[in-house]
Amino acid sequence: LELKRMSVSREQRGRGLARALCREVLAFARARGYGAVVLSTSAVQVAAQRLYEGQGFRKVGTSYPSLLGTALNFQIFHYRRELGDGD
């Protein structure tokens, strides 16, 4: 399952909503038999990286969104969270 475009408004940040949403996505995927959840986030989204890593996601790759992104060293990080039975 691919997680795309998760966001919490600035006014609601710091209340644990992103962690709760992430847990819900993992439970949704697990209940439907998916083996893993994958996602991508940019190098500048440090808070998002911390959130995902705190939820057990591991960085599995890096890419550049375009030739301009390569020239500007704007990296996209790819993450994966395996969903085991005892998870």
C-alpha positions as a printed NumPy array, in Angstrom:
array([[  0.   ,   0.   ,   0.   ],
       [  1.346,   3.46 ,  -0.823],
       [  0.73 ,   6.323,   1.599],
       [  0.439,   9.608,  -0.312],
       [  0.038,  13.199,   0.804],
       [ -0.567,  12.902,   4.54 ],
       [ -0.781,  16.331,   6.126],
       [ -2.   ,  17.953,   9.341],
       [ -2.815,  21.669,   9.395],
       [ -0.369,  23.903,  11.231],
       [ -3.017,  24.776,  13.817],
       [ -3.475,  21.099,  14.718],
       [  0.178,  20.039,  14.832],
       [  1.745,  18.88 ,  18.067],
       [ -1.355,  16.982,  19.203],
       [ -0.331,  13.521,  18.019],
       [ -2.717,  13.543,  15.048],
       [ -0.051,  12.591,  12.501],
       [  1.055,   9.642,  14.646],
       [ -2.576,   8.537,  15.027],
       [ -3.184,   8.843,  11.268],
       [ -0.046,   6.856,  10.55 ],
       [ -1.084,   4.1  ,  12.977],
       [ -4.517,   4.009,  11.323],
       [ -2.959,   3.611,   7.865],
       [ -0.813,   0.745,   9.151],
       [ -3.844,  -0.954,  10.73 ],
       [ -5.884,  -0.436,   7.529],
       [ -3.134,  -1.994,   5.392],
       [ -2.588,  -4.882,   7.793],
       [ -6.336,  -5.674,   7.997],
       [ -6.497,  -5.876,   4.211],
       [ -3.554,  -8.203,   3.863],
       [ -0.893,  -5.828,   2.581],
       [  2.659,  -6.883,   3.331],
       [  4.113,  -3.375,   3.564],
       [  3.392,   0.338,   3.388],
       [  5.635,   2.552,   1.24 ],
       [  5.902,   6.329,   1.006],
       [  8.159,   9.137,  -0.153],
       [  9.043,  12.457,   1.433],
       [ 11.53 ,  15.178,   0.602],
       [ 14.833,  15.752,   2.34 ],
       [ 13.599,  19.089,   3.689],
       [ 10.634,  17.516,   5.494],
       [ 12.619,  16.585,   8.592],
       [  9.58 ,  16.36 ,  10.899],
       [  7.94 ,  13.912,   8.487],
       [ 11.1  ,  11.801,   8.394],
       [ 11.144,  11.656,  12.21 ],
       [  7.448,  10.724,  12.289],
       [  7.824,   7.881,   9.793],
       [ 11.025,   6.539,  11.333],
       [  9.334,   6.656,  14.754],
       [  6.536,   4.484,  13.311],
       [  9.009,   1.849,  12.148],
       [  9.538,   2.956,   8.543],
       [ 13.044,   2.438,   7.166],
       [ 14.67 ,   4.484,   4.422],
       [ 15.102,   2.224,   1.398],
       [ 16.244,   4.647,  -1.275],
       [ 16.831,   8.163,  -2.515],
       [ 15.969,   9.804,  -5.807],
       [ 15.714,  13.195,  -7.476],
       [ 12.364,  14.416,  -8.828],
       [ 13.837,  16.016, -11.959],
       [ 16.998,  17.225, -13.646],
       [ 16.551,  20.541, -11.815],
       [ 16.131,  18.625,  -8.563],
       [ 19.417,  16.871,  -9.275],
       [ 21.174,  20.182,  -9.983],
       [ 19.783,  21.626,  -6.735],
       [ 20.502,  18.416,  -4.784],
       [ 16.79 ,  18.207,  -3.848],
       [ 16.401,  14.621,  -2.735],
       [ 13.33 ,  12.467,  -2.269],
       [ 13.621,   9.758,   0.386],
       [ 11.722,   6.492,  -0.059],
       [ 10.524,   4.609,   3.011],
       [  9.065,   1.159,   3.632],
       [  7.332,  -0.356,   6.661],
       [  6.962,  -4.12 ,   6.648],
       [  3.753,  -5.452,   8.199],
       [  4.342,  -8.697,  10.051],
       [  1.778, -10.89 ,  11.789],
       [  2.866,  -9.888,  15.291],
       [  3.043,  -6.213,  14.369]])
